[in-house]
Amino acid sequence: MNKVVVITGPTAVGKTSISIKVAKHFKTDILNVDAFQVYKELNIGTSKPTLEERAGIKHLMMDELEPSDNFSIYDYQQAARCHIDNLVKENKLPLVVGGSGLYIDSLLYDYKLTNDGRDDDFEKQYLNLSNDELHSLLTKHDCNKAKEIHPNNRKRVLRALEKALKNENQLDDYKALEHPLYDILIIFLEDDRDVLYNRINLRVDQMVELGLVEEAEKLFSKDLSLQARQAIGYRELFSYFNNEISKEEAIELIKQHSRNYAKRQFTWFRNHPHTINVRFENVNLTSEKVINLINEFLK
C-alpha cells in the first residue's frame, strides 16, 4: 500500500506552520483536509494561510470552490483520493493536513459514502409522530443532540435525526477504521487545554482586527451554500447581521464554538489507530520531531 502521512490536531495548535516546514523538507505538496477552507472568500474566519504564509508550497483542496457551491464529504473523498494518486505518480509523499476528523477518516479508510443529497421524503416517514415522540426518537439515537434542541423545534429535530440515522447506517456498513486504504501515519499535534483555549481566544480577537466582521458582511448578502453558512466565524456573525444578537455576543460565540470544536477534535483522535501524539513546543523543535517520525515511518 502507498504511504500517506497526516498532520492533524485541534484548531489553533500550529498545524499550518509545522506542515509547511515538513512539506518543504520532503519537497511535496499539502493536501488540505478542511470542510471550509476549500471555499474561496472564506479566508479570515477559516484561518486560511495567506499566499505569503504558504511559502510557495502548493495547497491542494484549498480555494477550489465558490461559496455558493455545494460540497459533501463524498465530494471531498473522491477528489482528495485522486490527488493522492497523482502525488504518488509524481513520486511525492502524500501529506494530508487539517483538523476535520470525519473528512480525514473518509479519505483514509474504506468509508462507503454516496453522493445522495438530502432525502426529501424523510419527513413524511414521521408525520404520525407528535413533537414529543419525535424528540424521544432523537434522544434514542443521539441523546447529546436532543438536549440541545427543544421538542417543538420539529424541523431541527428532524434534521438531527436524519443525520444521526445516516451516521449509524454508515458505521454499520463499513466498520471504517478496520480497513485503511493506505499505509498511514497520523501525527496529532496537541497542547495543554488551557493554553490552547487561550490561544483560540486570542486568535479570534486577531481575526476581528484583521477584518473578520467585514469579510463576513460581504458574504452575508451572497447566495451561500448551506455548508458554507455553517462555518464557525461566519454563522455567528450572520446572527448579528440579522439583529438576533449583538456584535460582542457573536464574537464570544465564535470563541466558545471554536473551543468546543477543539474539544471534539481531541475526542475524535483519542485512541484512534495509526496515531502518534506530539506535544507542540515551538515551531522549529516540533517540526524536527515530526520530520524524524516521518523518516522512521518511510523506512
Residue pairs with C-beta under 8 A, 6 or more apart in sequence:
1 180
1 181
1 182
1 183
2 84
2 88
2 94
2 182
2 183
3 93
3 94
3 182
3 183
3 184
3 185
3 297
3 298
4 84
4 94
4 96
4 108
4 182
4 183
4 184
4 185
5 93
5 94
5 95
5 96
5 184
5 185
5 187
5 294
5 297
6 33
6 95
6 96
6 97
6 104
6 108
6 184
6 185
6 186
6 187
7 15
7 18
7 19
7 22
7 95
7 96
7 97
7 187
7 189
7 290
8 15
8 33
8 96
8 97
8 98
8 99
8 101
8 104
8 186
8 187
8 188
8 189
8 265
8 269
9 15
9 99
9 188
9 189
9 190
9 265
9 280
10 99
10 189
10 190
10 191
10 196
10 261
10 262
10 263
10 265
10 266
11 47
11 99
11 200
11 258
11 261
11 262
11 265
12 47
12 196
12 199
12 200
12 203
12 258
12 262
13 189
13 190
13 191
13 196
13 199
13 280
14 189
14 191
14 280
14 283
14 286
15 97
15 98
15 99
15 189
16 47
16 49
16 53
16 97
17 53
17 283
17 287
18 189
18 280
18 283
18 286
18 287
18 290
19 30
19 95
19 97
20 30
20 49
20 53
20 54
20 55
20 57
21 283
21 284
21 287
21 291
22 95
22 287
22 290
22 291
22 294
23 29
23 30
23 57
23 95
24 55
24 57
25 287
25 291
26 92
26 93
26 95
26 291
26 294
27 92
28 87
28 92
28 93
28 94
28 95
29 57
29 58
29 59
29 60
29 87
29 92
29 95
30 57
30 58
30 59
30 60
30 95
30 97
31 60
31 61
31 80
31 83
31 84
31 87
31 94
31 95
31 96
31 97
32 38
32 59
32 60
32 61
32 62
32 97
32 98
33 61
33 76
33 80
33 96
33 97
33 98
33 99
33 100
33 103
33 104
33 107
34 46
34 61
34 62
34 98
34 99
34 100
34 103
35 71
35 76
35 100
35 103
35 227
35 231
36 42
36 45
36 46
36 227
36 228
36 231
37 46
37 48
37 61
37 62
37 63
37 98
38 61
38 62
38 63
38 64
38 65
38 71
38 76
39 46
39 63
39 65
39 66
39 67
39 69
39 71
39 228
39 231
40 63
40 64
40 65
40 66
40 67
41 67
41 215
41 218
41 219
42 48
42 67
42 219
42 228
42 231
42 234
43 215
44 207
44 210
44 211
44 212
44 215
44 233
45 207
45 212
45 215
45 216
45 231
45 232
45 233
45 234
46 231
46 233
47 203
47 207
48 62
48 63
49 59
60 80
60 83
61 76
61 79
61 80
61 83
65 71
67 219
67 222
67 224
67 225
67 228
68 222
68 223
68 224
68 225
68 228
69 225
70 225
70 226
70 227
71 225
71 227
72 113
72 115
72 227
73 102
73 103
73 106
73 113
74 106
74 113
74 114
74 115
75 115
76 103
76 106
76 107
77 103
77 106
77 107
77 111
77 113
80 96
80 103
80 107
81 107
81 181
83 94
84 94
84 107
84 182
87 93
87 94
88 94
93 294
93 298
94 182
96 104
96 107
96 108
98 104
99 265
101 264
101 265
101 268
101 269
102 268
104 186
105 111
105 176
105 177
106 113
106 176
108 180
108 181
108 182
108 184
109 174
109 176
109 177
109 178
109 179
109 180
109 181
110 174
110 176
110 179
110 180
110 181
111 170
111 174
111 176
112 170
112 173
112 174
113 170
118 162
119 162
122 158
122 162
123 158
126 134
126 137
126 158
126 161
129 137
131 151
131 152
131 154
131 157
132 151
134 151
134 154
134 157
134 158
134 161
135 146
135 149
135 151
135 157
137 161
138 145
138 146
138 149
138 157
138 160
138 161
138 164
139 146
141 161
141 164
141 165
141 168
142 160
142 161
142 163
142 164
145 160
145 164
146 157
146 160
149 156
149 157
149 160
151 157
170 176
177 272
177 273
180 273
180 274
184 274
185 274
185 276
185 293
185 294
185 297
186 269
186 272
186 274
186 275
186 276
187 275
187 276
187 278
187 290
187 293
187 294
188 269
188 272
188 275
188 276
188 277
188 278
189 278
189 279
189 280
189 286
190 266
190 277
190 278
190 279
190 280
191 199
191 279
191 280
193 266
196 262
197 259
197 262
200 255
200 258
200 259
200 262
201 255
201 259
203 258
204 233
204 251
204 254
204 255
204 258
205 251
207 233
207 254
208 251
212 233
212 237
213 237
213 247
216 233
216 234
216 237
216 238
216 241
217 237
217 241
219 228
219 234
220 237
220 238
220 241
228 234
229 235
229 238
232 254
232 257
232 258
232 261
233 254
233 258
236 245
236 250
236 251
236 253
236 254
236 257
237 250
237 254
239 245
239 250
239 253
240 246
240 247
240 249
240 250
245 253
269 275
276 293
278 286
278 289
278 290
278 293
279 286
280 286
